[in-house]
Amino acid sequence: MKKDRSKQLPKARQTQLIVKELPDEVLVYDLKRDKAFCLNDTAAFVWKQCDGNRTVDQLRELMEKNAGSPVPEEMVWLALDQLETLKLLDDAPAKPLQLSGISRRNLVKRIGFAAIALPVIISISAPPAQAQASGFAPGSCCTTNANCASNTCQPATGCPPPNKKCA
């Protein structure tokens, strides 16, 4: 049985996340998957409004109020699609058929100047908690720049070859 999209209520995931709100973005660290994400204002606004009680159309209306100008429905769907892909939604609505497979580039063409406020979510590389406590701190031995928080390994004494010390 097909779900009526107008009745679907997206719900943001709240468990096993660390959320840090900054002036122009929201940082979300997923403890379950050891991944971090940076949500711009638009993506963060949609995510915060996904309380499981609002429809996609109600989300669009809230975005319009917040922006003070018309917001195309596609913009809400783009945010929801990204949030779902990154597993930041517990309940995600099924995308309308006309938007299935639409690329970000085509969406920008479709909505024109409103594209300035497109929702953007950047995935940030974050090592698991165990790796952060594994001794690859400044002054400790490492094998590559990627092992060092400073991203700079230098020749070191006291480390087995070919190891270096984190700067």
C-alpha positions in Angstrom: 0.0 0.0 0.0 1.3 3.4 -1.0 1.9 6.0 1.7 0.2 9.4 1.2 3.1 11.8 1.1 1.1 14.6 2.6 0.6 12.5 5.7 4.2 11.4 6.1 5.9 12.9 9.1 9.7 13.0 8.9 11.4 12.5 12.3 15.0 13.5 13.1 17.2 11.0 14.8 18.0 12.1 18.3 19.8 9.1 19.8 23.6 8.5 19.8 24.3 12.0 18.5 26.3 14.9 19.8 25.0 18.2 18.5 26.8 21.5 18.7 25.0 24.6 17.4 27.2 27.3 16.0 26.1 30.7 14.6 25.8 29.6 11.0 25.8 25.9 11.1 25.2 22.8 13.3 27.8 20.1 13.9 26.5 16.6 14.4 28.7 13.7 15.5 27.2 10.3 15.1 28.5 8.1 17.9 27.0 5.0 16.4 28.8 5.4 13.1 31.8 7.5 14.2 31.0 10.2 11.5 30.7 13.9 11.8 28.5 16.2 9.7 28.3 20.0 9.3 24.8 21.2 8.4 24.4 24.7 7.0 21.5 26.9 8.2 19.0 25.5 5.7 19.7 21.8 6.4 19.9 22.4 10.1 16.6 24.2 10.1 14.9 21.3 8.3 16.5 18.7 10.6 15.5 20.6 13.8 11.9 20.9 12.5 11.6 17.2 11.8 9.8 16.3 15.0 7.6 13.5 13.7 4.5 15.8 13.8 5.0 18.0 10.7 4.4 17.1 7.1 6.7 18.1 4.3 4.4 20.9 3.3 4.4 22.2 6.9 8.2 22.1 6.9 8.1 24.2 3.7 5.8 26.7 5.3 8.1 27.0 8.3 11.0 27.5 6.0 9.1 30.3 4.1 8.3 32.0 7.4 12.0 31.7 8.5 13.3 32.9 5.2 10.7 35.6 4.6 10.3 34.5 1.0 8.8 31.6 -1.0 10.6 28.3 -0.7 10.1 25.6 -3.4 9.0 22.2 -2.1 12.1 20.7 -3.8 14.4 22.4 -1.4 12.7 20.6 1.6 13.0 17.3 -0.3 16.6 17.9 -1.0 17.3 18.5 2.7 15.3 15.4 3.7 17.1 13.3 1.1 20.5 14.3 2.4 19.5 13.8 6.0 18.2 10.3 5.2 21.3 9.4 3.2 23.4 10.3 6.2 21.2 8.4 8.5 20.1 11.5 10.5 16.4 10.7 10.2 14.5 8.0 12.1 11.5 8.3 9.8 12.0 9.6 6.3 9.2 10.2 3.8 9.3 8.6 0.4 10.4 11.1 -2.2 7.8 12.1 -4.8 8.2 10.4 -8.2 9.0 13.6 -10.1 12.0 14.2 -7.8 13.4 10.6 -7.8 16.9 10.6 -9.2 17.1 14.4 -9.6 20.7 15.7 -9.2 21.6 18.7 -7.1 22.7 20.5 -10.3 19.3 19.9 -11.9 17.6 21.1 -8.8 19.6 24.3 -8.8 18.6 24.9 -12.4 15.0 24.1 -11.5 14.7 26.5 -8.5 16.9 29.3 -9.7 17.9 32.1 -7.4 16.6 30.3 -4.3 19.6 28.0 -4.8 21.6 30.3 -2.6 19.9 28.8 0.4 20.2 25.2 -0.7 20.6 22.8 2.1 24.2 21.6 2.4 25.6 18.9 4.6 29.3 18.3 4.6 30.7 15.0 5.9 33.7 15.5 8.2 36.3 12.8 8.6 36.4 11.8 12.3 38.4 8.9 13.7 36.6 6.6 16.1 37.0 7.4 19.8 39.4 4.5 20.3 41.7 5.9 17.6 41.7 9.3 19.3 43.0 7.6 22.5 45.4 5.3 20.8 48.6 7.3 21.5 48.8 9.2 18.3 49.0 12.5 20.2 51.7 15.1 19.7 55.1 13.6 20.6 53.9 10.0 20.1 54.9 7.6 17.4 52.9 7.3 14.2 53.3 5.9 10.7 51.7 8.5 8.4 50.6 12.1 8.5 47.0 10.9 8.7 47.7 9.3 12.1 48.7 12.7 13.6 46.2 15.3 14.7 48.6 17.9 13.4 48.8 16.1 10.1 52.6 16.4 10.4 54.9 13.5 11.2 58.6 14.2 11.7 61.6 11.9 12.1 61.7 10.6 15.7 64.1 8.9 18.0 62.8 6.2 20.2 60.2 5.1 17.6 60.6 1.8 15.7 61.5 2.4 12.0 59.8 3.6 9.8 57.8 5.4 12.4 58.0 9.1 13.1 56.8 11.4 15.8 53.6 13.5 15.6 54.5 17.2 15.6 
